Amino acid sequence: MKTTTLKSRLILTIAGFAGLMAVAQAWNTPVQTNTAPVADQVVTVTAKRMSTEEKIAFDTQGQVPQQVIISARKLTEQEKLAFDQAHQPEVAQAYRANDPS
């Protein structure tokens, strides 16, 4: 029983030290703040409003369903940071809207 307690303490000590080292490393890692401005992303959705007759005709026509194609590229960390800084009120509002608390 004493061996198990000693092993548990040793494991917890090593895990705590590793966590402390990870925090120290993250604290000392420099962050680049001089980034180029990022152009705003624009999404345009266009469609013709269908009448009731057109909707029924479309639904009964047996066509292949309409497709929506979305293309994007992944932002780099610098681009994300620049976007967040340029749109701070919108970003704060989005975080508040998605906050589960």
HELIX and SHEET records of a PDB file:
HELIX    1   1 LYS A    2  ASN A   28  1                                  27    
HELIX    2   2 THR A   52  THR A   60  1                                   9    
HELIX    3   3 GLU A   77  ALA A   86  1                                  10    
HELIX    4   4 GLN A   88  ALA A   97  1                                  10    
END                                                                             
